[in-house]
Amino acid sequence: TPRYFWPIESKCLRSFKNKNKSHAVSHGTSVAMYCFEGGEIGNMSQNTLKQKTVLKGIGLHSGQKVRCTIHPASENHGIVFVRSDLRALPKIRADISRVTRTEMSTTLGQNGIEVSTVEHLMAALSGMGIDNAVVEIDGAELPILDGSSEEFVAAIEDAGIKSQRASRKILKLRKKIAIQYGDRWVIGKPDL
């Protein structure tokens, strides 16, 4: 069962809402939170890609060339990373419990294997309403591309989105929650 909630770059959200697919927005990293309650992003069904899509680039922190192939996945699969550069092809589920580090980027890990700089891809997948995908990478870090989620969004648009029969799993707030870290904070409130 997918159990992740990722921040969505406002650029990604604007790109999706823009019907003419124009990407004339800044390359800033401003962030907006978006929740799938049947709004503009789509229906209540789970979604995957219609076909695979491939992106190539350089890891921002490692400086290594990397190839990222995003494959369609079955219902209730969630987002799973596969490290194709390692013999055992280890899998890492995109889940809050798999976050190992957040300094300078978001890193997911499982059994000592990690994949880093996942935040831009995860924002694009979430913003485009993709619930199920296999993300195959031949390195430990996703490519930085243009430094935002824009190229990931364009690749998802090119691959197409396939609606699946299973219903999307939605978390609903029942009471107000607040999290504070130093002078930073976030508050979530239920609909009235």
Backbone as a chain_set.jsonl record, in Angstrom:
{"seq": "TPRYFWPIESKCLRSFKNKNKSHAVSHGTSVAMYCFEGGEIGNMSQNTLKQKTVLKGIGLHSGQKVRCTIHPASENHGIVFVRSDLRALPKIRADISRVTRTEMSTTLGQNGIEVSTVEHLMAALSGMGIDNAVVEIDGAELPILDGSSEEFVAAIEDAGIKSQRASRKILKLRKKIAIQYGDRWVIGKPDL", "coords": {"N": [[0.834, -1.183, 0.0], [0.701, 2.14, -0.974], [2.303, 4.632, 0.955], [3.076, 7.376, 1.078], [3.716, 10.9, 1.227], [4.464, 13.536, -0.529], [6.105, 16.693, -0.91], [5.079, 18.964, -3.416], [6.513, 20.595, -6.073], [5.701, 23.901, -6.812], [6.009, 24.662, -9.418], [5.764, 22.255, -10.831], [3.081, 21.68, -10.329], [1.803, 23.911, -11.5], [2.558, 23.448, -14.13], [1.185, 21.074, -14.691], [-1.49, 21.866, -14.455], [-1.712, 23.644, -16.519], [-3.23, 23.739, -19.487], [-2.26, 24.017, -22.102], [0.256, 23.031, -22.041], [2.471, 24.681, -21.714], [5.641, 25.579, -20.501], [6.585, 27.907, -19.309], [7.807, 28.932, -16.835], [9.518, 29.946, -13.846], [12.734, 28.629, -12.767], [12.786, 28.153, -10.072], [12.665, 26.757, -6.714], [10.341, 26.753, -5.26], [7.834, 25.507, -3.071], [4.77, 23.75, -2.904], [2.085, 22.307, -1.097], [0.003, 19.651, -1.996], [-3.023, 17.958, -2.037], [-4.655, 15.0, -2.976], [-7.811, 15.215, -3.427], [-9.704, 14.651, -5.304], [-9.472, 16.865, -6.916], [-8.239, 19.11, -9.457], [-6.236, 17.45, -10.394], [-7.113, 14.928, -10.984], [-8.944, 11.816, -11.102], [-10.298, 9.466, -8.68], [-9.087, 7.099, -9.018], [-6.276, 4.842, -9.068], [-3.181, 5.489, -10.773], [-0.836, 4.832, -13.432], [2.019, 4.833, -15.653], [1.553, 4.926, -19.239], [3.469, 3.885, -20.877], [7.005, 3.064, -20.733], [9.516, 5.485, -19.796], [12.547, 7.252, -20.396], [15.215, 8.942, -18.831], [18.253, 10.749, -18.859], [21.187, 11.865, -17.211], [23.245, 13.821, -14.976], [24.259, 13.114, -11.671], [23.7, 15.362, -9.072], [25.181, 15.582, -6.622], [26.978, 13.456, -6.708], [28.166, 13.622, -9.202], [28.161, 11.725, -11.143], [27.304, 10.039, -14.215], [23.987, 9.068, -14.977], [21.316, 6.86, -15.71], [17.871, 6.857, -15.847], [15.039, 4.98, -15.798], [11.652, 4.982, -16.017], [9.139, 2.832, -15.343], [5.858, 1.48, -16.125], [3.629, 0.213, -13.565], [1.85, -2.315, -11.714], [-1.461, -2.211, -10.173], [-1.688, -0.992, -6.828], [1.02, -1.26, -6.36], [2.717, 0.845, -5.772], [5.417, 3.275, -5.572], [8.51, 2.206, -6.515], [11.968, 1.977, -6.282], [14.604, 0.626, -8.232], [17.835, -0.522, -8.149], [19.706, -0.893, -10.765], [22.398, -1.012, -11.231], [23.558, -2.647, -9.435], [24.274, -6.021, -8.71], [22.339, -7.723, -7.423], [20.007, -6.384, -7.927], [18.622, -4.592, -6.04], [15.661, -3.437, -4.351], [13.958, -0.48, -3.385], [11.422, 0.817, -1.612], [9.418, 3.7, -2.064], [8.779, 5.308, 0.6], [7.913, 6.864, 3.619], [9.097, 5.685, 5.814], [11.458, 4.784, 4.815], [13.199, 6.863, 4.476], [16.419, 8.0, 4.849], [18.188, 10.117, 5.011], [18.133, 13.727, 4.917], [19.66, 15.929, 4.369], [20.589, 18.359, 2.182], [19.43, 16.877, 0.131], [16.894, 14.372, -0.536], [17.193, 11.147, 0.681], [16.6, 7.749, 0.182], [16.642, 4.531, 1.716], [17.415, 1.041, 2.15], [18.291, -1.919, 3.74], [21.023, -1.175, 3.721], [21.441, -0.197, 1.158], [21.157, 2.639, -0.929], [19.323, 5.342, -2.498], [19.533, 8.509, -3.818], [18.573, 12.037, -3.91], [15.839, 12.092, -4.633], [13.688, 13.771, -4.523], [12.745, 15.568, -6.591], [11.798, 13.92, -8.666], [9.862, 12.489, -7.197], [8.123, 14.571, -6.528], [7.204, 15.219, -9.093], [5.942, 12.788, -9.876], [3.936, 12.624, -7.906], [2.583, 15.068, -8.329], [1.637, 14.67, -10.917], [-0.117, 12.686, -10.492], [0.627, 9.992, -10.379], [0.543, 6.833, -9.07], [1.681, 4.316, -9.107], [4.701, 2.923, -10.038], [7.788, 1.689, -11.384], [10.986, 2.606, -10.756], [13.829, 2.49, -12.333], [17.23, 2.747, -11.831], [20.638, 3.307, -12.76], [22.588, 3.861, -10.869], [23.504, 5.499, -7.758], [22.213, 7.854, -7.381], [19.631, 10.016, -8.487], [19.311, 11.718, -11.67], [19.992, 15.24, -11.858], [19.028, 16.901, -13.801], [17.319, 19.723, -14.918], [17.329, 20.868, -12.442], [14.889, 21.036, -11.272], [11.525, 19.73, -11.143], [10.581, 19.753, -13.674], [11.536, 18.464, -16.129], [11.087, 15.8, -15.496], [8.297, 15.868, -15.258], [7.625, 16.494, -17.939], [8.554, 14.156, -19.197], [6.832, 12.254, -18.09], [4.401, 13.195, -19.069], [4.874, 12.756, -21.819], [5.077, 9.951, -21.852], [2.527, 9.261, -21.116], [-0.49, 8.837, -19.181], [-2.008, 6.227, -17.48], [-5.096, 5.195, -16.372], [-6.043, 3.179, -13.626], [-7.899, 0.355, -12.307], [-8.099, 0.049, -9.514], [-8.879, 1.824, -6.506], [-7.598, 4.962, -5.376], [-5.638, 5.34, -2.472], [-6.326, 7.306, 0.227], [-5.271, 9.501, 2.715], [-6.948, 10.993, 5.367], [-7.179, 13.863, 7.267], [-8.204, 13.954, 10.605], [-8.027, 15.576, 12.762], [-6.483, 18.686, 13.738], [-3.037, 19.04, 13.041], [0.323, 19.836, 13.96], [3.683, 20.547, 13.253], [6.826, 21.438, 14.409], [10.08, 22.676, 13.898], [12.661, 24.139, 15.201], [12.59, 27.412, 14.047], [10.875, 26.815, 12.022], [7.815, 25.533, 10.651], [4.896, 23.498, 10.073], [1.439, 23.191, 9.455], [-1.426, 21.167, 9.498], [-4.852, 20.991, 8.703], [-8.094, 19.56, 9.111], [-10.762, 19.4, 6.634], [-13.62, 21.429, 7.111]], "CA": [[0.0, 0.0, 0.0], [1.489, 3.37, -0.981], [2.152, 5.42, 2.181], [3.967, 8.514, 1.028], [3.14, 12.204, 0.958], [5.623, 14.316, -0.932], [5.842, 18.067, -1.326], [5.049, 19.11, -4.865], [7.001, 21.898, -6.474], [4.619, 24.67, -7.408], [6.273, 24.626, -10.849], [5.182, 21.017, -11.324], [1.637, 21.809, -10.248], [1.384, 24.851, -12.541], [2.757, 22.783, -15.411], [0.12, 20.11, -14.896], [-2.768, 22.551, -14.613], [-1.691, 24.416, -17.744], [-3.758, 22.86, -20.535], [-1.497, 24.081, -23.348], [1.549, 22.412, -21.751], [3.553, 25.648, -21.714], [6.478, 25.472, -19.31], [7.235, 29.201, -19.158], [7.834, 29.294, -15.421], [10.895, 30.064, -13.366], [13.389, 27.409, -12.306], [12.885, 28.206, -8.617], [12.296, 25.52, -6.025], [9.259, 26.99, -4.313], [7.121, 24.26, -2.834], [3.373, 23.81, -2.47], [1.548, 21.005, -0.725], [-1.222, 19.376, -2.722], [-3.629, 16.711, -1.597], [-5.587, 14.483, -3.966], [-9.183, 15.047, -2.949], [-10.546, 14.701, -6.486], [-9.342, 18.184, -7.518], [-7.888, 19.178, -10.867], [-5.253, 16.459, -10.79], [-7.709, 13.754, -11.594], [-9.994, 11.022, -10.481], [-9.942, 8.76, -7.456], [-8.46, 5.829, -9.387], [-4.829, 4.829, -9.131], [-2.639, 5.715, -12.111], [0.541, 4.482, -13.762], [2.378, 5.322, -16.983], [1.118, 4.09, -20.364], [4.678, 3.222, -21.375], [8.197, 3.5, -20.002], [10.189, 6.694, -20.24], [13.956, 7.233, -19.993], [15.899, 10.219, -18.657], [19.68, 10.602, -18.586], [21.79, 13.092, -16.717], [24.334, 13.764, -14.001], [23.88, 13.266, -10.269], [24.167, 16.654, -8.554], [26.165, 15.438, -5.55], [27.992, 12.464, -7.07], [28.81, 13.97, -10.462], [28.152, 10.525, -11.985], [26.256, 9.891, -15.215], [22.981, 8.112, -14.539], [20.152, 6.625, -16.569], [16.677, 6.603, -15.039], [13.928, 4.484, -16.606], [10.427, 4.882, -15.212], [8.289, 1.816, -15.949], [4.53, 1.302, -15.545], [3.543, -0.828, -12.536], [0.492, -2.799, -11.453], [-2.229, -1.579, -9.108], [-1.231, -1.163, -5.442], [2.467, -1.495, -6.34], [3.41, 2.0, -5.216], [6.624, 3.707, -6.273], [9.626, 1.381, -6.06], [13.229, 2.198, -6.973], [15.419, -0.571, -8.448], [19.216, -0.182, -8.475], [20.147, -1.829, -11.802], [23.854, -1.059, -11.246], [23.981, -3.652, -8.463], [23.977, -7.377, -9.187], [21.125, -8.282, -6.825], [18.884, -5.516, -8.301], [17.849, -4.288, -4.819], [14.498, -2.567, -4.465], [13.706, 0.43, -2.27], [10.074, 1.392, -1.713], [9.289, 5.12, -1.718], [7.945, 5.3, 1.798], [8.494, 7.729, 4.644], [9.916, 4.867, 6.71], [12.724, 4.482, 4.126], [14.032, 8.066, 4.402], [17.606, 7.853, 5.69], [18.832, 11.428, 5.159], [17.474, 14.847, 4.249], [20.591, 17.046, 4.226], [20.885, 18.732, 0.792], [18.56, 16.104, -0.765], [16.202, 13.291, 0.167], [17.779, 9.84, 0.402], [15.859, 6.571, 0.64], [17.532, 3.397, 1.869], [16.909, -0.225, 2.676], [19.338, -2.936, 3.835], [22.325, -0.606, 3.392], [21.457, 0.32, -0.218], [20.467, 3.922, -0.95], [19.106, 6.128, -3.703], [19.408, 9.878, -3.314], [18.024, 13.131, -4.712], [14.581, 11.577, -5.171], [12.599, 14.715, -4.287], [12.176, 16.161, -7.807], [11.002, 12.877, -9.313], [8.693, 12.193, -6.366], [7.202, 15.696, -6.703], [6.589, 15.071, -10.417], [5.019, 11.649, -9.839], [2.792, 13.007, -7.081], [1.873, 16.14, -9.009], [0.992, 14.132, -12.116], [-1.095, 11.692, -10.071], [1.122, 8.63, -10.598], [0.575, 6.064, -7.828], [2.397, 3.048, -9.285], [5.786, 2.966, -11.022], [9.094, 1.13, -11.051], [12.01, 3.556, -11.168], [15.096, 1.767, -12.47], [18.368, 3.654, -12.007], [21.92, 2.596, -12.814], [23.5, 4.547, -9.965], [22.972, 5.743, -6.42], [21.575, 9.17, -7.314], [18.86, 10.397, -9.667], [19.892, 12.865, -12.368], [19.457, 16.526, -11.423], [18.385, 17.484, -14.983], [17.375, 21.193, -14.874], [17.286, 21.315, -11.052], [13.503, 21.076, -10.805], [10.79, 18.534, -11.576], [10.014, 20.022, -15.004], [11.859, 17.432, -17.123], [10.378, 14.59, -15.084], [6.898, 16.093, -15.642], [7.541, 16.373, -19.399], [8.724, 12.736, -19.541], [5.592, 11.571, -17.708], [3.408, 13.608, -20.061], [5.18, 12.059, -23.069], [4.774, 8.524, -21.681], [1.082, 9.138, -20.964], [-0.98, 8.36, -17.89], [-3.017, 5.17, -17.608], [-5.94, 5.019, -15.196], [-6.166, 1.784, -13.206], [-9.2, 0.063, -11.689], [-8.054, 0.171, -8.05], [-9.081, 3.166, -5.956], [-6.467, 5.613, -4.718], [-5.706, 5.336, -1.013], [-6.203, 8.697, 0.657], [-5.262, 9.764, 4.147], [-7.77, 12.148, 5.678], [-6.939, 14.398, 8.614], [-9.383, 13.993, 11.477], [-7.824, 16.687, 13.683], [-5.382, 19.567, 13.381], [-1.704, 18.615, 13.46], [1.359, 20.847, 13.756], [5.051, 20.078, 13.469], [7.742, 22.565, 14.442], [11.501, 22.375, 14.015], [13.27, 25.463, 15.324], [11.651, 28.464, 13.657], [10.095, 26.344, 10.88], [6.673, 24.75, 11.079], [3.83, 23.2, 9.103], [0.182, 22.864, 10.128], [-2.452, 20.552, 8.666], [-6.177, 21.045, 9.324], [-9.126, 18.857, 8.333], [-11.849, 20.203, 6.06], [-14.747, 21.59, 8.033]], "C": [[0.88, 1.247, 0.0], [1.222, 4.19, 0.281], [3.072, 6.621, 2.144], [3.178, 9.796, 0.77], [4.323, 13.108, 0.683], [5.231, 15.745, -1.231], [5.901, 18.138, -2.844], [5.548, 20.502, -5.196], [5.868, 22.636, -7.152], [4.779, 24.716, -8.923], [5.632, 23.399, -11.481], [3.668, 21.135, -11.367], [1.123, 22.76, -11.317], [1.494, 24.201, -13.91], [1.615, 21.832, -15.704], [-1.206, 20.801, -15.173], [-2.859, 23.297, -15.939], [-2.077, 23.523, -18.921], [-2.932, 22.9, -21.81], [-0.06, 23.599, -23.168], [2.721, 23.388, -21.817], [4.327, 25.549, -20.407], [7.244, 26.774, -19.078], [7.147, 29.662, -17.705], [9.271, 29.297, -14.96], [11.438, 28.716, -12.903], [13.596, 27.417, -10.796], [12.439, 26.896, -7.994], [11.225, 25.783, -4.977], [8.387, 25.746, -4.236], [5.694, 24.546, -2.394], [2.955, 22.41, -2.064], [0.236, 20.819, -1.472], [-1.748, 18.029, -2.296], [-4.654, 16.269, -2.633], [-6.95, 14.247, -3.338], [-10.116, 15.181, -4.139], [-10.502, 16.057, -7.163], [-8.923, 18.085, -8.972], [-6.971, 18.047, -11.309], [-5.902, 15.181, -11.276], [-8.728, 13.043, -10.742], [-9.487, 10.326, -9.233], [-9.341, 7.387, -7.748], [-6.949, 5.963, -9.323], [-4.395, 5.002, -10.588], [-1.217, 5.192, -12.209], [0.857, 5.108, -15.114], [1.805, 4.39, -18.048], [2.295, 3.293, -20.918], [5.882, 3.748, -20.609], [8.75, 4.783, -20.605], [11.601, 6.699, -19.658], [14.492, 8.654, -19.914], [17.357, 9.931, -18.332], [20.22, 11.939, -18.123], [22.897, 12.8, -15.739], [23.755, 13.899, -12.598], [24.488, 14.536, -9.714], [25.303, 16.499, -7.557], [27.29, 14.473, -5.907], [28.783, 12.848, -8.314], [28.835, 12.812, -11.45], [27.021, 10.57, -13.013], [25.28, 8.825, -14.737], [21.84, 8.054, -15.556], [18.994, 6.21, -15.657], [15.555, 6.184, -15.984], [12.727, 4.302, -15.686], [9.471, 3.965, -15.969], [6.882, 1.864, -15.353], [4.571, 0.192, -14.495], [2.072, -1.155, -12.288], [-0.157, -2.028, -10.304], [-1.65, -1.947, -7.74], [0.266, -1.467, -5.317], [3.198, -0.383, -5.605], [4.586, 2.398, -6.084], [7.789, 2.925, -5.669], [10.846, 1.677, -6.932], [13.972, 0.869, -7.079], [16.801, -0.101, -8.878], [19.758, -1.204, -9.471], [21.667, -1.896, -11.931], [24.403, -2.111, -10.286], [23.45, -5.022, -8.868], [22.649, -7.945, -8.68], [19.859, -7.505, -7.21], [18.011, -5.168, -7.083], [16.748, -3.274, -5.083], [14.354, -1.73, -3.195], [12.343, 1.075, -2.502], [10.106, 2.864, -1.306], [8.272, 5.236, -0.59], [8.661, 6.142, 2.845], [9.402, 6.945, 5.593], [11.278, 4.529, 6.1], [13.63, 5.703, 3.985], [15.192, 7.913, 5.38], [18.318, 9.175, 5.945], [18.018, 12.485, 4.427], [18.381, 16.068, 4.125], [20.916, 17.215, 2.748], [20.056, 17.972, -0.245], [17.847, 15.06, 0.076], [16.778, 11.964, -0.287], [16.893, 8.758, 0.997], [16.836, 5.417, 0.743], [16.844, 2.192, 2.453], [18.052, -1.233, 2.627], [20.704, -2.43, 3.369], [22.456, -0.068, 1.976], [20.643, 1.61, -0.236], [20.272, 4.436, -2.372], [18.825, 7.551, -3.237], [18.892, 10.843, -4.378], [16.743, 12.689, -5.411], [13.466, 12.625, -5.181], [11.964, 15.292, -5.554], [11.327, 15.144, -8.568], [9.744, 12.589, -8.508], [7.663, 13.323, -6.455], [6.473, 15.584, -8.035], [5.579, 13.932, -10.431], [3.76, 12.002, -9.057], [1.944, 14.062, -7.791], [1.123, 15.678, -10.244], [0.013, 13.014, -11.776], [-0.673, 10.26, -10.306], [1.277, 7.924, -9.249], [1.511, 4.872, -7.907], [3.44, 3.173, -10.387], [7.008, 2.241, -10.468], [10.119, 2.091, -11.624], [13.349, 2.836, -11.157], [16.209, 2.783, -12.689], [19.67, 2.867, -11.958], [22.99, 3.314, -11.999], [22.796, 4.819, -8.649], [22.218, 7.063, -6.307], [20.824, 9.442, -8.612], [19.518, 11.577, -10.363], [19.218, 14.162, -11.934], [18.711, 17.224, -12.556], [18.459, 19.005, -14.913], [17.307, 21.741, -13.453], [15.883, 21.447, -10.489], [12.833, 19.769, -11.217], [10.292, 18.652, -13.013], [10.312, 18.93, -16.032], [11.23, 16.089, -16.774], [8.897, 14.694, -15.482], [6.733, 15.903, -17.145], [7.663, 14.914, -19.837], [7.464, 11.938, -19.213], [4.484, 11.923, -18.696], [3.617, 12.866, -21.377], [4.838, 10.574, -22.999], [3.272, 8.284, -21.609], [0.717, 8.539, -19.619], [-2.119, 7.379, -18.126], [-3.777, 5.045, -16.294], [-6.077, 3.525, -14.9], [-7.491, 1.591, -12.468], [-9.208, 0.292, -10.176], [-8.224, 1.631, -7.624], [-7.81, 3.661, -5.29], [-6.694, 5.582, -3.209], [-5.4, 6.747, -0.527], [-6.217, 8.765, 2.173], [-6.072, 11.026, 4.39], [-7.487, 12.585, 7.11], [-8.24, 14.443, 9.381], [-9.267, 15.107, 12.512], [-6.61, 17.483, 13.218], [-4.064, 18.974, 13.877], [-0.714, 19.742, 13.158], [2.712, 20.231, 14.08], [5.953, 21.296, 13.409], [9.162, 22.058, 14.624], [12.226, 23.71, 14.022], [12.239, 26.523, 14.986], [10.815, 28.08, 12.438], [8.947, 25.476, 11.362], [5.744, 24.499, 9.901], [2.608, 22.767, 9.916], [-0.757, 22.243, 9.107], [-3.775, 20.569, 9.404], [-7.164, 20.257, 8.472], [-10.106, 19.846, 7.715], [-12.963, 20.297, 7.074], [-16.044, 21.218, 7.362]], "O": [[1.722, 1.401, 0.884], [0.069, 4.422, 0.643], [3.792, 6.861, 3.113], [2.105, 9.767, 0.167], [5.1, 13.409, 1.589], [4.142, 15.994, -1.749], [6.694, 17.438, -3.473], [5.05, 21.486, -4.649], [5.152, 22.065, -7.974], [3.783, 24.801, -9.642], [5.026, 23.493, -12.548], [3.042, 20.729, -12.346], [0.125, 22.468, -11.975], [0.62, 24.383, -14.758], [1.124, 21.778, -16.832], [-1.964, 20.363, -16.038], [-3.957, 23.554, -16.433], [-1.309, 22.638, -19.302], [-2.901, 21.911, -22.542], [0.757, 23.755, -24.076], [3.864, 22.955, -21.963], [3.734, 25.447, -19.333], [8.414, 26.749, -18.696], [6.493, 30.657, -17.394], [10.143, 28.717, -15.607], [10.676, 27.777, -12.675], [14.5, 26.747, -10.296], [11.898, 26.028, -8.678], [11.192, 25.128, -3.935], [8.225, 25.024, -5.22], [5.442, 25.464, -1.613], [3.43, 21.43, -2.637], [-0.559, 21.754, -1.563], [-0.992, 17.061, -2.205], [-5.44, 17.085, -3.114], [-7.202, 13.181, -2.777], [-11.198, 15.756, -4.017], [-11.413, 16.382, -7.924], [-9.215, 17.096, -9.645], [-6.936, 17.717, -12.495], [-5.233, 14.4, -11.954], [-9.29, 13.596, -9.796], [-8.368, 10.576, -8.785], [-9.112, 6.601, -6.828], [-6.403, 7.051, -9.499], [-5.149, 4.7, -11.513], [-0.491, 5.115, -11.217], [0.034, 5.843, -15.66], [1.597, 3.205, -17.792], [2.129, 2.161, -21.373], [5.788, 4.761, -19.915], [8.487, 5.118, -21.76], [11.821, 6.206, -18.552], [14.26, 9.469, -20.807], [17.661, 8.979, -17.614], [19.782, 12.999, -18.57], [23.422, 11.688, -15.674], [22.859, 14.711, -12.369], [25.687, 14.763, -9.874], [26.296, 17.222, -7.643], [28.424, 14.647, -5.462], [29.937, 12.448, -8.468], [29.473, 12.914, -12.497], [25.93, 11.065, -12.733], [25.681, 7.81, -14.168], [21.463, 9.056, -16.165], [19.134, 5.328, -14.81], [15.167, 6.947, -16.868], [12.785, 3.561, -14.705], [9.047, 4.271, -17.084], [6.722, 2.247, -14.194], [5.449, -0.67, -14.533], [1.179, -0.372, -12.61], [0.506, -1.296, -9.569], [-1.184, -3.067, -7.528], [0.717, -1.893, -4.254], [4.177, -0.631, -4.902], [4.733, 1.91, -7.205], [8.024, 2.977, -4.462], [10.77, 1.633, -8.16], [13.975, 0.077, -6.136], [16.932, 0.633, -9.858], [20.221, -2.271, -9.067], [22.183, -2.743, -12.66], [25.592, -2.427, -10.327], [22.309, -5.152, -9.313], [21.918, -8.58, -9.44], [18.754, -7.919, -6.858], [16.805, -5.417, -7.093], [16.884, -2.38, -5.918], [14.595, -2.206, -2.086], [12.147, 1.795, -3.481], [10.748, 3.227, -0.32], [7.063, 5.258, -0.817], [9.889, 6.121, 2.932], [10.371, 7.494, 6.116], [12.16, 4.036, 6.803], [14.723, 5.592, 3.431], [14.988, 7.722, 6.579], [18.975, 9.341, 6.973], [17.313, 12.195, 3.46], [17.895, 17.152, 3.801], [21.462, 16.302, 2.128], [19.993, 18.396, -1.399], [18.154, 14.882, 1.255], [16.848, 11.681, -1.483], [16.487, 8.834, 2.156], [17.767, 5.326, -0.058], [15.836, 2.298, 3.152], [18.706, -1.387, 1.595], [21.45, -3.152, 2.708], [23.506, 0.472, 1.628], [19.57, 1.679, 0.364], [20.956, 4.022, -3.308], [17.982, 7.772, -2.367], [18.79, 10.515, -5.56], [16.577, 12.882, -6.615], [12.413, 12.4, -5.777], [10.749, 15.488, -5.585], [10.25, 15.481, -9.061], [8.664, 12.459, -9.083], [6.46, 13.061, -6.458], [5.268, 15.825, -8.109], [4.473, 14.094, -10.946], [2.648, 11.712, -9.497], [0.72, 13.948, -7.841], [0.08, 16.238, -10.581], [-0.619, 12.452, -12.67], [-1.529, 9.383, -10.424], [2.046, 8.363, -8.395], [2.076, 4.457, -6.896], [3.11, 3.49, -11.53], [7.231, 2.188, -9.259], [10.127, 2.362, -12.824], [13.93, 2.602, -10.098], [16.145, 3.587, -13.619], [19.794, 1.891, -11.219], [24.154, 3.367, -12.396], [21.648, 4.424, -8.446], [21.646, 7.363, -5.259], [21.315, 9.138, -9.699], [20.215, 12.362, -9.719], [18.016, 14.184, -11.673], [17.844, 18.058, -12.296], [19.562, 19.548, -14.853], [17.235, 22.956, -13.268], [15.701, 21.913, -9.365], [13.51, 18.813, -11.598], [9.644, 17.734, -13.515], [9.401, 18.511, -16.747], [10.879, 15.32, -17.669], [8.315, 13.731, -15.981], [5.805, 15.224, -17.584], [6.955, 14.479, -20.745], [7.075, 11.049, -19.971], [3.719, 11.054, -19.112], [2.655, 12.398, -21.987], [4.361, 10.0, -23.979], [2.795, 7.218, -21.999], [1.509, 7.828, -19.001], [-3.062, 7.659, -18.865], [-3.184, 4.819, -15.239], [-6.212, 2.712, -15.814], [-8.124, 2.563, -12.056], [-10.232, 0.691, -9.621], [-7.764, 2.548, -8.305], [-7.046, 2.884, -4.717], [-7.814, 5.775, -2.736], [-4.348, 7.308, -0.832], [-7.068, 8.164, 2.829], [-5.897, 12.022, 3.688], [-7.547, 11.783, 8.042], [-9.257, 14.913, 8.872], [-10.271, 15.541, 13.077], [-5.814, 17.01, 12.408], [-3.985, 18.468, 14.996], [-0.902, 20.505, 12.211], [2.862, 19.492, 15.054], [5.865, 22.096, 12.477], [9.415, 21.136, 15.399], [12.389, 24.341, 12.978], [11.148, 26.545, 15.557], [10.12, 28.926, 11.876], [9.075, 24.764, 12.358], [5.795, 25.186, 8.881], [2.728, 22.072, 10.925], [-0.874, 22.733, 7.984], [-3.841, 20.212, 10.58], [-7.081, 20.283, 7.244], [-10.265, 20.969, 8.192], [-13.222, 19.347, 7.813], [-17.104, 21.29, 7.984]]}, "num_chains": 1, "name": "protein.A"}
